[in-house]
Amino acid sequence: MSVRDSTQGYSATQIMLHWTVALLVAFQFFLNQGIGDAFRAVMSGEEPTADAVDAANIHVTMGLLILMLALWRIGLRLTLGAPPAPTTSSSCCCSLWLFSTLPARWCSTSSSARTS
């Protein structure tokens, strides 16, 4: 991989890693029922079903893959750098607010619903 001027934008590898990690995180977020079932079974002293164990194994494997890809991304960021941050605009602030508050609100409401 060649070194490039970080003012020109992210490298193709950095972009590919970003979207790969984003897709894997979405996969983990939406398909987490199996590991939850296995965890609840173990915590209640029961034997988890084979399907729950398989789903938990997939979840853990995907999590380790995300960790490895994230470490690779950090290494690329340290070696290749990053382009300068864009100037602040209203659309930037709106998207930042959406990405930082909506998932937190969804998680807090869904976790309170699970405990009820």
C-alpha positions in Angstrom: 0.0 0.0 0.0 1.4 3.3 -1.0 1.5 6.4 1.3 -0.7 9.1 0.1 -1.3 12.8 1.0 -4.0 12.7 3.8 -5.5 16.0 2.5 -6.8 14.1 -0.6 -9.3 12.0 1.3 -9.4 8.5 2.8 -7.8 5.6 0.9 -9.9 2.9 -0.7 -8.9 0.5 2.0 -10.0 2.8 4.8 -13.3 3.3 3.0 -13.8 -0.4 2.5 -12.9 -1.1 6.1 -15.3 1.6 7.3 -18.3 0.1 5.5 -17.4 -3.5 6.3 -17.3 -2.7 10.0 -20.6 -0.7 9.7 -22.4 -3.6 8.0 -21.0 -6.1 10.6 -22.1 -3.8 13.5 -25.6 -3.5 11.9 -25.6 -7.3 11.7 -24.7 -7.6 15.3 -27.3 -5.0 16.4 -30.2 -6.5 14.6 -29.5 -10.2 14.9 -28.6 -10.4 18.6 -31.5 -12.6 19.8 -29.6 -15.8 19.9 -26.8 -14.7 22.2 -29.4 -13.1 24.4 -31.4 -16.3 24.6 -28.2 -18.3 25.4 -27.2 -15.7 28.1 -30.6 -15.8 29.8 -30.6 -19.6 29.8 -27.2 -19.8 31.4 -28.0 -17.1 33.9 -31.2 -19.0 34.9 -29.3 -22.2 35.3 -30.8 -23.9 32.2 -29.0 -25.4 29.3 -29.2 -23.2 26.2 -30.7 -24.7 23.0 -28.3 -25.7 20.2 -29.7 -22.9 18.0 -29.0 -20.4 20.7 -25.4 -21.7 21.1 -24.9 -21.6 17.3 -26.2 -18.0 17.2 -24.1 -17.0 20.2 -21.0 -18.5 18.5 -21.7 -16.5 15.3 -22.3 -13.3 17.4 -18.9 -13.8 19.2 -17.1 -14.6 15.9 -18.5 -11.5 14.3 -17.5 -9.4 17.3 -13.9 -10.6 17.1 -13.9 -9.9 13.4 -15.1 -6.3 14.1 -12.3 -5.9 16.7 -9.7 -7.1 14.2 -11.0 -4.8 11.5 -11.2 -1.9 13.9 -7.6 -2.4 14.9 -6.6 -2.5 11.3 -8.5 0.8 10.7 -6.7 2.4 13.7 -3.3 1.3 12.3 -4.2 2.7 8.9 -5.3 6.0 10.5 -2.0 6.2 12.4 0.1 5.5 9.3 -1.9 7.2 6.5 -3.6 9.9 8.5 -7.0 11.4 7.7 -8.2 14.4 5.7 -9.0 17.6 7.6 -12.5 17.8 9.1 -15.1 19.5 7.0 -16.4 22.9 8.0 -19.4 22.8 10.3 -22.7 23.1 8.6 -26.3 22.7 9.7 -26.6 19.3 8.0 -23.5 18.1 9.7 -24.9 19.1 13.1 -28.2 17.4 12.4 -26.7 14.1 11.3 -24.4 14.2 14.3 -27.4 14.7 16.6 -29.3 11.9 14.9 -26.4 9.4 15.1 -25.6 10.2 18.7 -29.0 10.5 20.3 -31.5 8.2 18.5 -29.6 4.9 19.1 -29.1 5.8 22.7 -32.8 6.6 23.1 -33.8 3.4 21.3 -31.4 1.3 23.5 -32.7 2.8 26.7 -36.4 2.3 25.8 -35.8 -1.3 24.5 -33.8 -2.3 27.6 -36.5 -0.9 29.9 -39.1 -2.8 28.0 -37.1 -6.1 28.4 -36.9 -5.7 32.2 -40.6 -5.1 32.5 
